[in-house]
Amino acid sequence: MYRTILALMVFCGAATAAHADTRYFCSADDKDVRFTVESGFEAGGGRKLNHLRGALVAKNDDVPQALKKIAVSSENLTHHWSHDGELRLEIFYEGGDDANGQGISLIVMAGQRGKSMNTFSGTYEFALDGGAKPLTATGKVTCGSK
């Protein structure tokens, strides 16, 4: 009986470990932006978002001061996808009155379908939305998972 209980405990523990939540970290630092974001997703059905947090520094002089340095959280995540080695995040931060109605959009696309890895790369798309002079930038992003 003791061995049966021990075997069941080991089996249940292995099943729990196999379904652990996944955390992703992504960052970029180039002439246009510097940012880092961390997101967590449940391993179960639907890959529900646990959290998202990060910081972004826009280096272009045309970005309003209110949007130069921002902190983002789960409420800024407008779209996410995490499946089979791919990660997609779309973040929108609205600057409000201090930014004259402008906002920042950041899209991160990383990984490769069918290849789950601890470290992987991809691209980002940055946009300053709502102003008289739209501003966009693209670049490379480095990510990791835990």
N, C-alpha and C positions, 0 to 999 in steps of 0.2 A: 504494500500500500504506500509506504514512504517513497519508494522509487517511482511509482506512478505519479504521485503528487509532485515530486521533484521534476520529473520529465515534463509534466504539464506546465510548471512554472517556467522552465527553460524555453519551452515552445512558445508560450504566451509572451515572454520577454523578447524573443527573437521576432515575433510578429509585430510587436510594438516598435522595435527598433527599425524594422523594415519600412514602417509607415511614418517615420519622423518628419516633422515639418522641415521646410527648406528655406534658408535665408540666402539672399543675394546681395552682393555689394558691387556697385559700379562707380567708376570715376573717370574723369577726363580733366586735362589741364593743357590748354593750348593758347594761342593768341586771342581767341574770342571769349572763351569761358573757362571757369574752373568749377567743377561740381563733384559731389559725391552723394549717392543715394543708397539706402539700405532698405530692402523689402523682405517680407517674410510671408510665406504661403503655407497653408495646411496641405498635408500630403493626401488627404482624403478627397472624396468626390467633390468636384467643383473648384478645387484649388483655391479655397477662400483666402482672401488677403488677411493676414494677421496685423501687419503694420507697414507703413512706409514713412521714412524720415530722411531728410537730407538738407544740403545747403548748396546754393549756387551763387557764384560771383560772375556777373557780366562785365567784361573788360572793355566793351565798346563805349566811347564817349557819348553816343547818341541814346543810350539807355537812360531813362529818367533815374534820378538819384534814389527814389523810393524802390526801384527794382534792381539796383546795382548788387546788393547783397540780400538774399532772401533765404528763409528757412521754409522747407516744404514738409508736409505731413500727409497722412492717408487721405485727408479731405481734399487734397490737390490732385489725387490720382484719378484721372478720368477714364483710363482704360488700362488693363493689364492682361498679360498672357504669359503663362509659364507651362511649357509642355514639351516633353521629349527632347530636351537639350536646348530649347529656344526660350528666350526671355524678351518680352516686349513690355515697355512701360510708357505711358503717356501722362505727362504731368502738366497741369495748367495752374498758374498762379496769377490771380487778378490783383493788380496794384491799387485799385480803388481811386479815390479822389487825389491822393498824393501823386499818383502816376498818370493823371489826366485820362483815366479810363483805360489805360493800356495794361496789357498782361503779358506774361511770358509762357510760352509753350516749349516743353522739352520732351522729346521722344527718344527713347533708348531702345535699340534693336541689337541684340547680341546672341551669340551661340550659333549652333548649327544643328539642324534637325537630325535626330538619331545619334547624336554624340554628346552625351552628358559628361561634363568635365568639371573639375574643381576650379580651373581658371579658363577664361575664354574671352574673346574680343568681339567687337562689333562697331556700330556707328551710333552717333547721336545727331539729332536735328534740333536746333534751337531757333526760336522765332520770337520777335517782339511784335505782338499783335495790337491792333487798334489805334495805331498812330498814323500821322500823315505820311511818315516815311517808314515803310516796313523794313525790318532788319532780320536777316536770316544768317545762320551759320551751320556748318556741318563739320564733323570730325570723327576721330576714332575714340572709342571707349574701351576700357578694360574692366572685366567683371570677374567675380569669384563666387563660389557657392560654398555653403557650409551645412 
